[in-house]
Amino acid sequence: MANQEKEKRGPGRPKGYAKTGGRRKGVPNKDRAATLAAIISDSDPVGFLQKVCRGLLVECRNPDSDDPKAAILTRPTLEQRINAATILSKKVLPDSKAVELGGPDGSDLTINVNTHPYCKGEAE
């Protein structure tokens, strides 16, 4: 009987079997979705950054008061406005990438302006 013992295997499915169960691909995380919805509905971060960009009065904590809810209206500094504009532009504009131009077979790119039909006779 000792020679006929089954080979012991580790936990989990045997090799060669397809994976079953678990979360389906593309299903969003419910906790994250609820957190994002709460942030957007309660604070409007994009609207706040737009106010800062425009230099409008924004509400901030009063440093002279011990009450954490005490607020004053103040205008953002130029540096704060630039930072807000940078953050907003990164959300709206795609990242720019460097592109190298070249001619066929990697040679230098040559542009001959004189061959353009609108430039005939002007180069002389």
C-alpha positions as CSV (number, residue, x, y, z in Angstrom):
1,M,0.0,0.0,0.0
2,A,2.9,2.4,0.7
3,N,3.9,2.3,-2.9
4,Q,0.4,3.2,-4.1
5,E,-0.1,6.3,-2.0
6,K,-1.5,9.3,-3.9
7,E,0.9,12.2,-4.4
8,K,0.1,15.0,-1.9
9,R,-0.6,18.4,-3.4
10,G,-0.8,21.8,-2.0
11,P,-3.9,23.9,-1.4
12,G,-5.8,25.3,-4.4
13,R,-6.9,24.0,-7.7
14,P,-4.9,21.4,-9.6
15,K,-2.7,22.6,-12.5
16,G,-4.5,22.9,-15.8
17,Y,-7.9,23.8,-14.4
18,A,-9.5,27.2,-15.3
19,K,-9.9,29.8,-12.6
20,T,-13.5,30.1,-11.3
21,G,-15.2,32.5,-8.9
22,G,-14.0,35.9,-7.8
23,R,-14.9,39.4,-9.0
24,R,-15.7,39.8,-12.7
25,K,-13.3,42.0,-14.7
26,G,-14.2,45.7,-14.8
27,V,-16.5,45.8,-11.8
28,P,-15.9,49.0,-9.9
29,N,-15.0,49.1,-6.2
30,K,-18.2,50.3,-4.4
31,D,-16.3,51.9,-1.5
32,R,-14.2,54.0,-3.8
33,A,-17.2,55.1,-5.9
34,A,-19.1,56.1,-2.7
35,T,-16.0,58.1,-1.5
36,L,-15.6,59.9,-4.8
37,A,-19.3,60.8,-4.9
38,A,-19.2,62.2,-1.4
39,I,-16.1,64.3,-2.1
40,I,-17.6,65.7,-5.3
41,S,-21.0,66.5,-3.9
42,D,-19.7,68.0,-0.6
43,S,-16.6,70.0,-1.6
44,D,-16.5,70.5,-5.4
45,P,-12.7,70.5,-5.8
46,V,-12.7,71.6,-9.4
47,G,-15.0,74.6,-8.7
48,F,-12.7,75.6,-5.8
49,L,-9.6,75.4,-8.1
50,Q,-11.4,77.5,-10.7
51,K,-12.1,80.2,-8.0
52,V,-8.5,80.2,-7.0
53,C,-7.4,80.5,-10.6
54,R,-9.6,83.5,-11.2
55,G,-8.4,85.2,-8.0
56,L,-11.9,85.3,-6.4
57,L,-12.4,85.4,-2.7
58,V,-12.2,82.0,-1.1
59,E,-13.1,80.9,2.4
60,C,-10.2,79.7,4.6
61,R,-9.5,79.1,8.3
62,N,-9.0,82.1,10.5
63,P,-5.5,81.8,12.0
64,D,-6.4,84.2,14.9
65,S,-9.3,82.1,16.1
66,D,-9.2,78.9,18.2
67,D,-12.6,77.8,16.7
68,P,-11.8,75.3,13.8
69,K,-15.0,76.4,12.1
70,A,-14.2,80.1,12.1
71,A,-13.4,81.2,8.6
72,I,-12.4,84.4,6.8
73,L,-12.5,85.4,3.1
74,T,-9.2,86.0,1.4
75,R,-7.8,86.3,-2.1
76,P,-5.3,83.7,-3.3
77,T,-1.7,84.9,-4.0
78,L,-0.2,84.8,-7.5
79,E,1.7,81.6,-6.6
80,Q,-1.4,79.9,-5.4
81,R,-3.3,80.9,-8.6
82,I,-0.5,79.5,-10.8
83,N,-0.5,76.2,-8.8
84,A,-4.2,75.9,-9.2
85,A,-3.9,76.6,-13.0
86,T,-1.2,74.0,-13.3
87,I,-3.3,71.4,-11.5
88,L,-6.4,72.1,-13.6
89,S,-4.4,72.0,-16.9
90,K,-3.0,68.6,-16.0
91,K,-6.5,67.3,-15.6
92,V,-7.7,68.8,-19.0
93,L,-4.7,68.7,-21.4
94,P,-2.9,65.6,-22.5
95,D,0.8,65.2,-21.6
96,S,3.0,66.5,-24.4
97,K,5.7,64.2,-25.6
98,A,8.8,64.9,-27.6
99,V,8.8,63.7,-31.2
100,E,11.9,63.5,-33.3
101,L,11.4,64.4,-36.9
102,G,13.6,62.8,-39.6
103,G,13.8,62.0,-43.3
104,P,13.7,58.6,-44.8
105,D,16.2,56.1,-43.3
106,G,16.8,58.3,-40.3
107,S,18.5,61.1,-42.3
108,D,18.0,64.8,-41.6
109,L,14.7,66.3,-42.6
110,T,15.0,68.8,-45.5
111,I,12.3,71.2,-46.4
112,N,12.7,73.1,-49.7
113,V,10.4,76.2,-49.6
114,N,11.1,77.2,-53.2
115,T,9.3,74.1,-54.6
116,H,6.0,75.1,-53.0
117,P,3.5,76.5,-55.7
118,Y,2.7,79.6,-53.7
119,C,6.4,80.5,-53.3
120,K,7.4,80.4,-57.0
121,G,9.2,83.5,-58.0
122,E,9.3,85.0,-54.5
123,A,12.7,83.4,-53.5
124,E,14.6,85.2,-56.3
